[in-house]
Amino acid sequence: MDLSARLRQGNLLPLIGIGVVAGLFAAMFGIGGGVVIVPLLLLVTRMPPRMAAATSLAALILTSLIGVVRYAGTDHVDWVGALLIGVPAVVGVLIGIRFQRRLPAEWLVIGFGVFVIAIGLRLVIWG
């Protein structure tokens, strides 16, 4: 849906709220994309799963760029690590997009939910 249609419907506030929450999580924990934005888009806006994933990736361009610029002046960025993660991640994204097109949307939601629960349990139990 384009911006003018959203303005006419007056439904910008949920997206802005999701952006604020994602930004806070990105700055505090280094997360914000799939783990925060996608579930909120699914639950709050009822966006279809594939659109939520694609929208999250597009939003990450902005949050990642600003985050890196702000952290770049510190010694907190491991540039070699970022390249060793980022370059293969591009390959993973390309493969993932092709793969997710073949799966029913319900499977994507269930799979993502199981993944988030597993990671959450791992963090809570073993820190």
N, C-alpha and C positions, 0 to 999 in steps of 0.2 A: 504494500500500500504506500503511495507516495505521500510526501509531507503535506500537500494541500488537502488531500482527503482526510488525513489525520487531524489537521487543524479544524476542518469543518465538523468532524465528529467529536472533537474535544477530548481525544484519548491519548494525549501526549504525556500526561502526568505519570501513568504507570511506567512508561518507558524511561522517563527521566529518573524516577525512583529506582528502577533497576540499575540504571547507569551509576547513580550515587553509591548504591550498595556494592556493585561490582568494583567501582573505583576504590572504595574503602578496603575491600578484601584484597584487591590487587596490591595496594600499597602495604598493607599489614602482613599479608601471608604469601604474596606472589601468585595468587590465584584470582580468578575473576571471570575467565572465559566460560568454558563448558561447565565447570563445577558450580558457578553462581548464576551466570546469565541464562544458560539454557533452561535449567529448572524453573527459574522465575518467569521466563518468557512462556513456557508451557503452562504454568499454573496461573499466573496473573493475567496474561493477555490471551491465553488459549491459542497461541500461535502453533501452527503445525510443526512437528518435530524437525523436518528437514529445513524449514525456513528458520526455525530457532537456531539450529546449528550454524547455518550460513550467516545469519544476522550476528551471532556471537563472534564468529571469525572476523567479520567486517569491523565490529566494534573493537576487537582486540588490536587492530592496527593503531587506533588512536591511543588506547590505554598503554600499549606496549611502548610506543614511541615516546610518549610523555614520561613514562616511568623510567625508561633507559636514559633519557636526557637528564632527568633529575638525579638519578643514581650515578651517572657517568663521572661526575666530579669527585666521587668518593672512591674508596677502594673496595666497594661492595660488588662490583661486577667482575665476574670471571669471564673475560672475553673469549678465551680458548674454550672453556666449558660451554659458553653460549653458542659458539660456532659448531662444536661437536654435537650439541643437542639440536640446534636450529636447522642445520643442513639436512640431517636425516629426517627431522620432523616435516620438512617440506615434502620429502618423498612419502612419508606416512600420510600426510594430508591428501596427496594425489591418489594414493591407493585407497584411503578411507572413503573419499568421495565416490569413487567407482563402486566400492563395496556397499556403502550405505544405500545407494540407489537400487540395489537388488533386494534389500530387506524390507519387509513390511514395517511401516512406521511404528506400530505397536511394539515390535521386537526391539527397535532402537530405544524406545522409552524404557522398556523393561531392562534391557541390557545396561543402559546408562544408570538406571536406579540400582541395580545389583552392584555395579562398579563403585558407585558413590558410597553405598552401604559398606562394602568390603573395605574400602580405604578408610572410612570413618571408624569402623571397628578396629582396624589395624592401629590407627592413631590413638584411640582411646585405650585399648588394651596394652599395647606395647610401647606407646609413646613415640 
